[in-house]
Amino acid sequence: MSKETNRKGPLKDLRVIELGQLIAGPFCGQLFADMGADVIKVEAPGKGDPMRSWGREGFPLWWTICARNKRCITANLREDKGQDIVRQLVKEADFILENFRPGTMEKWGLGYEELKKINPKIIMIRVSGYGQTGPYSKRPGYASVGEAMGGVRYLMGDPDRKPSRAGISLGDSLAGTFATVGALSALHHREKTGEGQVVDASIYESILTVMESLVSEYTVEGYTRERSGSILPAIAPSNIYEGTDGMVIIAANQDTVFARLSEAMGMAELKDNPRYSNHTSRGANQTELDDLIQDWANGKTIQEIEDIMIEHSVPVGKVYKAKDMISDPHFAAREALIDMPSERHGTLKMQNVFPKMSKTQGEVRWAGPEELGSHTEEVLTQLLDLTPAQIEKLRSSGIV
């Protein structure tokens, strides 16, 4: 039995046609594929997704993760015959996923109104910078711009310099995640009514959704959140502290936990000191409290700090790098990282499928294929009943 017919996971009976490229849309496709869906990724002949070459020079490793479990085919969507391949695939699909600039799919004759005539049950997942409507919808949108518009970029970094950014494409991944939530919600609706719909997920609104009470604070109190570095203002203690061999986070801002932290540091009197005895007073004296904890941590190893905190039930954790994850027994016990065969790299370590399911766990079946169009013949033969001669004719004319 092939890898494809032996798919596991709660979505193994679903099929997604993934168009688009880079991160936001393909991350949604990755989540579907991880949970067992048959994700057919369509790339441009001769070019493919730019993710195939993104990464440190000579090591485009990101592709192997974002394209894992997907069947990758080629089709020229700028040509009628390439568009027709998509239309035929839509007949056999539950979802079509795209993250082109709004209007592109309509220009190609692949808008929702056209596709639902082919398959009334199709759910169209659309991921973009600003959404499908509104005055900014036609603008090109990257994660960095969406993060700025959604509000998170202004808050990142230290207050004495321009805003920083997360070292990952946070906006893209959040947009892909919310697109998946919307798609599964649309599926639930379809199961009850038989009708498909459009899921419209934007990068900026995906950021906005996780911005807590930022807007409400401004409208009610006139308060604007500012950059605060490694702390949250008035939430204390909860910061990064340095040991002799690294950094550790200690979070003890709740009254009962702070009492345990005081005992752990051998400073039981702190919990009764009016300057630190409750949440408000600790927040007002945040800097001096952090200095006290750092003075205590000086000269201790991270392991020593962790052991003391754990003994007193105080939340603590080392600030991890990749090498720490690889050697950590908890990562190993939960199989958070796995080793996968890779056509280019031999064996490649990557994050496992998440979240974990007690009965229908998904799995990584293969890493992203290196060869462009590696599944073209398989998909066009199995789903569209094309013959090898027909496929070769499409290939020679640049359609696939």
Secondary structure, DSSP 8 states (H G I E B T S, - for coil): --TTTT--STTTT-EEEE---SSHHHHHHHHHHHTT-EEEEEE-TTT--GGGT-SBTTB--HHHHHTTT-EEEE--TTSHHHHHHHHHHHHT-SEEEE-S-TTHHHHTT-SHHHHHHH-TT-EEEEEESS-SSSTTTTS---HHHHHHHHTHHHHSS-TTSS----SS-HHHHHHHHHHHHHHHHHHHHHHHHS---EEEEEHHHHHHHTSTTHHHHHHHH-------TTS-TT--SEEEEEETTEEEEEE--SHHHHHHHHHHTT-GGGGGSTTTSSHHHHHHTHHHHHHHHHHHHTT--HHHHHHHHHHTT--EEE---HHHHHH-HHHHHTT-EEEEEETTTEEEEEE--SS--SSS---------SSTTTTHHHHHHHTT---HHHHHHHHHTT--
